[in-house]
């Protein structure tokens, strides 16, 4: 591999698949200004569409040629760092494994653990695979060493839905229509792109009516006395790699089965369970129907409500507890001092921070949030794994590029 010191401290960055838009190209340009090199591998037409600059390398061979190709590229181009979106896409898994063998530094990015205007930027893996310690005393120790940075937790940058949606549509439609330009591309998508967009458009068309119904239920939940506790199950997207790679569940339908059965078996008779669809889920699985069926089978149809829309934070503020597989919404609930039960591996699955042993018991005695440990965890998380900014809209994009550049050059 290239010796960075021997090259006057200059690095060669290789970008794989990333957020659709200007984040990776902008980050590449920022590095090149300081004399570093930036290359990009295009695996499909969508990748090519959003990298309209120098340094592109097109991979059009069959997937079985990928490991040899990437190993040779690391060696031939003297790659010092790879940067990619998520570690669980097939191409990325292979690239990371070989990078670790060859001493290439791996940085993974995605939407932030804290939403909406933070971005995750982490070494090797995220969330369930994160290198962040899960030991509560070690977390406290790190937080003390960091000191109180007084991070601005308020919303600093605003992102628009269509700023994300339109590039995503362009990326996927281009990859579908011009598939023959990269005929062997192995997609990470779980569902057909057309079906996904049809489902999404259907949700957009009915968004107002769904939101009104959801807000009415949220309002009703806020009027319940403490003797009638409300619990929340926020659904994750079926395509979420945190669900697919870091849990034993094959689908959110399986999660619904387990949680509703436990609720029927053990929750107080006056308790209510709210099941909330992920805001970006195209609902191809028709979770509305699944939720009604599962609640009926368990005899709790009158106590389980499904909502599609509404303000999640306001709902959490009315809840006695939140149950999640490993969603970042669990961390959001902790921020709002709502007890959380975690069903799978994630970076905030820390003893004393969340419940993780007995869901049947959680319904009756959710442990209060340890705010001191939570604050220590958040301090550690921000310092090690997050940057402030957005993938799409300005000025958040510029700040994200600036902070990512500094992190990549100083880690």
N, C-alpha and C positions, 0 to 999 in steps of 0.2 A: 504493500500500500504506500501511498504518498506520505512522506514525512512532512507534517505541517511546519515544524520548526525549520526544516531544510528549505522550505518554500517561502521563507520570510513571513511565516504566520498566515499564509494564504490558504484558504480551503477550497475544495471543489464540492459543491452541493449538487445532489441528484434529486429532483422532484419526481415522485410517482403520482398516482391519482390523488387529487386534492379537492378542496371546496370549489364548486363551479363558480367562476368569476375571476376577480382580479387579485386575490390574496397571494397565490403562488407566483404569478408573473411579477407582481409588485415587490414581493420579497426577494425574488431573483435579481431584479434590477437594483434594489437597495444594496445587495451584497456585491454586485458587479461594480458599483460606484467606488467601492473600497478595494477593488482589485481582486476579489474572489471570483471563482468561476461558478456558473449555474447551468446545469443541463436538465432536460426533461424527457421522460419516456412517454410517448403516446401509445396507449393500448387500444384505443377506439377513436372514431371520428369526433366524438364529444370532447375527448382530451385535446385533440388537434385544434378544435374550434376555439378553445379558450387558452391556447398558448400560441399567440400570433407573434412570436419573437424568435430570436436565434436560440440555438442550443437544443432544438428538438431532435429526438431520436425515435423513429417509428418502429414498433415491434409488431410484425404482422405474421409471425410464425405460430405454429401450434403450441399449446401450453406446455407440452413435454419438453420443448426447447428452451423454455423460460429460465430454468435454473442455470443452465450452461451459459446462456446469453448474459444473464445479470452478473454472474461471477466474472465472466470475461470483461464485461464493461467496467466493473469496479476496478479490476486490475489495470486495464488498458487506459482508462481515463484518470486513474489515481483518485478515485472518489473517497472523500473523507467523511461526508455526511449524507444520509438520505432523509428526506422529509416526505411524509405521506399522511393521507386522511384515513385514520383507523387502521388497526393492525390485523384485522380478521379477514379482509378480502384475500382471495386465494393468492393472487400475484404478490400481495404485500407480505403474506406469511412466508412465502419462499424467499423474497428479497431480504426480509429481516433475519431469517435463520442464517443465510449466507453472509449477510453483513456482520453478524455477531462472530461468525467464524473468522472473518477477515479483518476485524478491528475497525469496521466502519460504524460511526456513531449514528444511532437511529433516533429520530424525533417524530412523534405521532401527534396529530392535531385533530380537533373536532370541535363542535359546539361546546361551550363551557359547562362545567359542573354547576356553576352558579349562572342562572339565566337572568336577563337575556343578553347582556352586553359584556360577557367574558368569553374567552376562547381557551380551550384546553391546549396546552403545548407541553408534552411530557416525553420523557425518555422511554423508549422501547414499547410501552403499552399503556392503555388507559383503563380506568375504572376497575373492573374485575381483575385485570392483569397488571394494574398499576404497581410500581415499585414503592409507593408510599407506605410507610409502616402502618400496621393495624394495632400496634401495641399502645395502649392509652398513656402509659408513663413516658414512653419515647416521644409520643406526640406532644405531651406537655413540655418535655425537655426541649424539643425543637422550637416550640412556640416561645419559650422563655429566651432561647438564644436569638431568635428572630427579633424579639421585642415587639412593642405595640407600634405597628406601622400606620394605625388609624386609617385603614383603607376606606375609601368612599364607597359605601355599600348601596347608595342610592343609584337610580338609573341615570347614567351619564350619556349613553349613546342610544339612538333610536333606530330600529330596523323595520323596514316595510315588508309586508308579506310578498308583494309582487317583485321586490328586488331579489328575493331568493327564488321565487317560483318560476319566473320567466327564463332565467338562465338554465334552471334545471330542466324545464320543458325543452328548450333549444338543444341542450346537451343530449338528452335521451332520444328525442325525435331524430336528430342528426345521426346518432349511433344506430338507430333502427333502420332508417331509410338507406343510409350509405354503409350498411353492414359489410358489403362485399369488398370495401377498401381495407378492412381488417377482418377477414373472413373467419379467423380462428379465435376471435376474442371470447373469453370466458367471463360472462357477466356475473356480478355478485348479487344482482337483483333477484328477489324471491318471486315476484309477480310480473306478469306481462305489463309492459309499460302502458299500453292502450287501456287495459282494464284499470290500472292505477289512476290514470288521468280521468277516465269516465267517472270513477268513484269520487275522486276529488272534486270534479266539477259539480257532481250531484250534491255534495256537501256544501259547496260554496253557494249554490242556488237556494238551498234551504237554511242557510246559516242564521238568518234573522229569526225565523220561527223556532229553530232549535235552541238558540241562545235565550229567547224569551222563556221557553219552557224550563230550561236549565236554571235560569236566574230565579224563577218562581220556586223551584225546589230548594235552591240554596237559601232563599229567604225563609222558607218554611223550616229548614233545618236550624237556622239561626234563632228561631223562636221556641225551640224545644228546650225543656228544662234539663238540668244535669242528670236527672234520674232517667232520661231517655237519650242515652249517648248515641252519637253519630260517628260512623267510621267510613273511611274513604279508601277505595281501591282504584288508583289511577292505572289505566291500561297502558302498556307499552306497545310500540308498533311491532307487528309481526316480523318486520325486516330488521329490527334492532339487534345488532350483534351482541349486545350485552345479554339479551335474552337467549340468543342462539348459541353463544359461545361460553357464557359464564353462568348458566343455570341448567338445571336438569329438565326444564320444561321444553317441550317441543313447540308449544303454541300458547297464546294467551287464553285460548279456550280451556286448556289444561289448568291454567292458573285459576280461572273462574270456577272450575269444578272443585278444586281444592279449597279455595277461600270460602265460597258459598256453603259448601258442606260443613266446614268448620264453624262458620257463623251460625248456621241452623242448629248445630250440635251444642255449641258452647256459649254463644253470646247471650247477654241478658235479653229477656223476652221483649223488653221495651226498646231495644237497640235498633238502629237503622243502618243499613249498608248502602253507600252510594258508589256506584261503578261509573267511572268517568272515562270516556273515549279519548285517546290521544288527539290533540288538535290537528295533527297532520296525517292521521290515519285515513286512508281512502275507504275504510270499512268494507273491504271486499269480503271479509268473513261474516259480515252482518252480525256484529256483536250484540246489537239490540235484541235480535231473535234468540241468540244463544243465552244471553243473560236472563231473559224471561223464561226460557225453557228450564234452565238450571235452577232458577229460583223456585219455579213451580214444582220441579221434581223433589226439591228439598223442603217444600211446604212453607216457604218464606216469601211468597210473591208480594205480600202486603208490606214487607219490611226491606225489600231490596229494590232500589231505584236506579235506573240507567239514565245517565245524562250525556248529551253530546253538545258541549259548549258551556258557557258560563265562566265566571272568574274563579280559577282554581285556588288562588291564594285566599280569597274571601271564604270559599268553602272550607279550606283547611282550618281557618280560624274558628270555625264552628265545630270542628271534629275532636273527638276524644282520642283518636288515633288514626294513623295512615298505614296501610299495608301495601308493600311494594315488592316486586321481584328484585330489582336492583336499579330502578329508575332514578335519575337525578331529581325527580320530584320528591323523593324521600328526603334528600338533602334540603330541598326547599321547605319541606314540612318541619324539619329540625330548626331551620332558620326562623320559622314562625312559632317555635316552642310547642310543636305538636308531636307527641310520642310516635315512634315509627317501628314497625315490624318489618324486617328484611328477610326475604325468602331464598336469596342466593348470594353469590359472591359479588362484592362491590367495594370500592375504596373506603366508604364510610361504615362498613360492617365492622364496627369497633365495639368491643365489650364495654358496657357502661354508657355507650352513646345511643345504640339502638337495641331493640329486643330481637332475638334471633333463634330462640330455642323452642318455644311452645306457643303456636298461634292460638290454640284452644284457650290457653291461659291469658293471652294478651287481651282478649275481648273484655275480660272482667277486671283486669288490673294492669292497665298500661302504665309503665314506669315513666314518671315525669322526665322531661329532657334535662340532662345535666348541662346547663348552659356554659359552665366553666370549661368542660371538656369540649363542648361544641365549638366554643370560640377558639380554643387552642387548635382544634382540627382545621377550622376555616383559615386561621392564620397560616398554618403549615401548608394547607392546600394551595392557597393563593401564592405563597412564596415559591413553591416548588413546581406547580402544575398549571398555573393560569396566567393569562395576560389579558389586559383590558382592551376591548375593541370589538369590531364586527367583521364578518367575512365579506359583507356586501356594501353597506351604505357608508357614505362619508358623513362626518369626519372619523367615524369609528374605524373604518378600514385603514386609514393612514396611521392611526395610533397602533392598531394591531400589527401592522408591518414594522413600525418602529420598535415596538417591544419585542416582537418575535426575532427581529434581527439581533438585538442586544442579547437575548437569551441564547440564540444559536451560536453566537460568537464567544459567549462567556461560560457556557456549560462545560 
